[in-house]
Amino acid sequence: NSEEIDESQNKYSDIFNHNVYGIHIKMQNTALSEEKPHICIGWSAMGDLSDVATKDELGVKYDATWPDAKVRKRGQDLGQVWRFAKEMQIGDYVVFADGDVCHIGQITSNYYFDDTPHEDQDADYANTRNVKWLKKDILRSELSEVFHRSLMTAMSVWTLNDYKSAISDLLNDTYKKDEIELPDDNDIVVMATPEIANLGVFV
């Protein structure tokens, strides 16, 4: 118990040394299960991506699977898959935006491909990473407007590094919605731009 108390008093300060990602898992999934807490994405028709070493190699797999994909969609898809399979690292943090709530976890495994049939999870969710869920069922209505908006993207995987302080506060139960100033609209656009710009490497 003493270890738990010490951890709670100095929780998760390492978030500032790691990346933070947002994730949507919209189809049926068991991400929050006690037996196998994890995050997962689709695009599983490409097969196991463990041996993919470069973005070009990933592009070859993508083109073989979806040869008719439009350029913009290709770029967006590849950006997200690369981020999940190759960019994320053990120790990075993740916010699972799940309807009216969100859950915060920490990645505990490298990428792996799990195509074992699971009765309660969609078969397309074979691209997997294990996580430790640190805080579940945070009401999204309790978040600042700009933080809430950041979870409303159409993407499956995106970066949330601008919100490390807020996520740390949520984990430490010190988050106060009213203390966070909303940026003006121009700032919001600027915040979104790097995410979009990153997709250009695949175009």
Phi, psi and omega per residue, in radians:
N1 nan -0.643 -3.128
S2 -1.084 -0.612 3.117
E3 -1.129 -0.708 3.133
E4 -1.115 -0.698 -3.134
I5 -1.139 -0.779 3.132
D6 -1.055 -0.726 -3.133
E7 -1.121 -0.696 -3.077
S8 -1.200 -0.444 -3.127
Q9 -1.440 -0.313 -3.101
N10 -2.378 0.815 -2.977
K11 -1.276 2.300 2.756
Y12 1.025 0.491 3.062
S13 -1.156 -0.292 3.137
D14 -1.247 -0.102 3.117
I15 -1.009 -0.505 -3.094
F16 -1.329 -0.149 3.062
N17 -1.817 0.116 -3.095
H18 -2.267 2.884 2.999
N19 -1.481 2.724 3.082
V20 -2.155 2.341 -3.107
Y21 -2.161 2.609 2.947
G22 -1.766 2.638 3.116
I23 -2.520 2.457 2.963
H24 -1.933 2.352 3.034
I25 -2.275 1.511 -2.871
K26 -1.490 -0.472 3.117
M27 -1.502 3.073 -3.074
Q28 -0.999 2.322 -3.091
N29 -2.685 2.870 3.096
T30 -2.090 0.585 -3.051
A31 -0.999 -0.586 -3.053
L32 -1.611 0.134 -3.066
S33 -1.113 2.604 3.086
E34 -1.240 -0.574 -3.057
E35 -1.231 -0.705 -3.088
K36 -2.548 1.328 3.091
P37 -1.156 2.272 -3.023
H38 -2.790 3.003 2.899
I39 -2.146 2.752 -3.054
C40 -2.727 2.712 3.051
I41 -2.361 2.944 3.124
G42 -1.476 -2.437 -3.065
W43 1.045 0.451 -3.026
S44 -1.284 -0.208 3.108
A45 -1.089 -0.348 3.086
M46 -1.263 -0.284 -3.120
G47 1.513 -2.941 -3.095
D48 -1.168 2.225 -3.101
L49 -1.790 0.185 -3.057
S50 -1.025 -0.637 -3.068
D51 -1.597 0.012 3.109
V52 -1.265 2.169 -3.030
A53 -1.842 -0.433 -3.070
T54 -2.339 2.854 3.096
K55 -1.145 -0.559 3.092
D56 -1.112 -0.750 3.105
E57 -1.083 -0.707 3.089
L58 -1.099 -0.694 3.115
G59 -1.083 -0.662 3.111
V60 -1.105 -0.772 3.109
K61 -1.095 -0.738 -3.130
Y62 -1.099 -0.812 -3.094
D63 -1.133 -0.579 3.104
A64 -1.227 -0.491 -3.103
T65 -1.543 -0.697 -3.120
W66 -2.262 1.274 -3.039
P67 -1.145 -0.347 -3.079
D68 -1.766 0.168 -3.111
A69 -1.111 2.452 3.080
K70 -1.211 2.680 -3.045
V71 -1.005 -0.792 -3.094
R72 -1.125 -0.785 3.136
K73 -1.116 -0.710 3.109
R74 -0.999 -0.831 -3.130
G75 -1.077 -0.757 -3.139
Q76 -1.144 -0.781 -3.129
D77 -1.090 -0.836 -3.114
L78 -1.095 -0.676 3.114
G79 -1.037 -0.744 -3.113
Q80 -1.249 -0.758 -3.124
V81 -1.139 -0.754 3.110
W82 -1.063 -0.745 -3.131
R83 -1.032 -0.777 -3.086
F84 -1.259 -0.832 -2.997
A85 -1.407 -0.556 -2.971
K86 -2.117 -0.572 -3.032
E87 -1.470 -0.731 3.130
M88 -1.018 2.558 -3.141
Q89 -2.257 2.691 3.006
I90 -0.997 2.326 -3.104
G91 1.746 -0.345 3.066
D92 -1.163 2.740 -3.108
Y93 -1.796 2.690 -3.122
V94 -2.446 2.454 3.045
V95 -1.985 2.006 3.141
F96 -1.588 1.857 3.113
A97 -1.440 1.980 -2.920
D98 -2.273 1.413 -3.128
G99 1.158 -2.173 -3.092
D100 -1.495 0.012 3.134
V101 -2.259 2.981 2.990
C102 -2.454 2.817 -3.086
H103 -2.314 2.447 -3.125
I104 -1.931 2.274 3.126
G105 -2.402 3.065 3.092
Q106 -2.224 2.307 -3.067
I107 -1.232 2.286 -3.071
T108 -2.071 0.007 3.134
S109 -2.477 2.805 2.928
N110 -1.240 2.953 3.053
Y111 -1.059 2.469 2.949
Y112 -2.609 2.817 -3.065
F113 -1.887 2.001 -3.087
D114 -2.082 1.655 -3.138
D115 -1.739 0.337 3.018
T116 -1.131 2.281 3.131
P117 -1.079 2.277 3.070
H118 -2.131 2.164 -3.037
E119 -1.014 -0.632 -3.027
D120 -1.786 0.223 3.137
Q121 -2.349 2.423 -3.131
D122 -1.018 2.434 -3.061
A123 -1.127 -0.353 -3.118
D124 -1.336 -0.164 -3.078
Y125 -1.589 1.015 -3.137
A126 -1.548 -0.450 3.115
N127 -1.319 2.030 -2.850
T128 -2.383 2.598 2.890
R129 -2.441 2.430 3.074
N130 -1.381 2.578 3.089
V131 -2.383 2.834 2.925
K132 -1.909 2.042 3.126
W133 -1.341 2.142 -3.064
L134 -1.664 -0.552 3.141
K135 -2.724 2.160 -3.077
K136 -1.936 2.807 2.947
D137 1.011 0.809 3.017
I138 -1.438 2.158 -3.132
L139 -1.165 2.203 -3.132
R140 -1.165 -0.413 3.093
S141 -1.185 -0.284 3.120
E142 -1.483 -0.125 -3.117
L143 -1.547 2.729 3.054
S144 -1.055 2.748 -3.081
E145 -1.029 -0.763 -3.078
V146 -1.221 -0.642 3.080
F147 -1.150 -0.768 3.124
H148 -1.034 -0.763 3.134
R149 -1.083 -0.606 -3.105
S150 -1.132 -0.334 3.137
L151 -1.620 0.008 -3.054
M152 -1.744 0.158 3.111
T153 -1.066 2.717 3.099
A154 -1.415 -0.154 -3.084
M155 -1.316 2.768 3.073
S156 -1.504 -0.573 -3.120
V157 -2.415 2.254 3.127
W158 -2.648 2.939 -3.112
T159 -1.612 2.572 -3.140
L160 -2.282 0.570 -3.048
N161 -1.133 -0.362 3.106
D162 -1.217 -0.179 -3.009
Y163 -2.035 0.397 -3.128
K164 -1.035 -0.746 -3.117
S165 -1.117 -0.759 -3.141
A166 -1.114 -0.729 -3.121
I167 -1.190 -0.684 3.059
S168 -1.048 -0.764 3.123
D169 -1.110 -0.693 3.102
L170 -1.084 -0.737 -3.140
L171 -1.180 -0.540 -3.124
N172 -1.612 0.071 -3.124
D173 1.025 0.595 3.095
T174 -2.060 0.173 -3.079
Y175 -1.256 2.296 3.074
K176 -2.242 1.935 -3.075
K177 -0.970 -0.737 -3.010
D178 -1.271 -0.266 -3.100
E179 -1.481 -0.187 -3.080
I180 -1.609 2.135 -3.140
E181 -1.381 2.413 3.080
L182 -1.423 2.305 3.021
P183 -1.233 2.786 3.069
D184 -1.326 3.052 -3.023
D185 -1.030 -0.618 -3.137
N186 -1.095 -0.671 3.123
D187 -1.141 -0.672 -3.130
I188 -1.095 -0.728 3.122
V189 -1.101 -0.755 -3.129
V190 -1.094 -0.676 -3.133
M191 -1.110 -0.560 -3.094
A192 -1.422 -0.412 -2.987
T193 -1.081 -0.789 -3.129
P194 -1.025 -0.604 3.136
E195 -1.089 -0.764 -3.133
I196 -1.230 -0.708 -3.110
A197 -1.075 -0.615 -3.119
N198 -1.090 -0.445 -3.105
L199 -1.240 -0.359 -3.034
G200 -1.125 -0.338 -3.098
V201 -1.138 -0.321 -3.108
F202 -1.728 -0.146 -3.060
V203 -1.376 nan nan
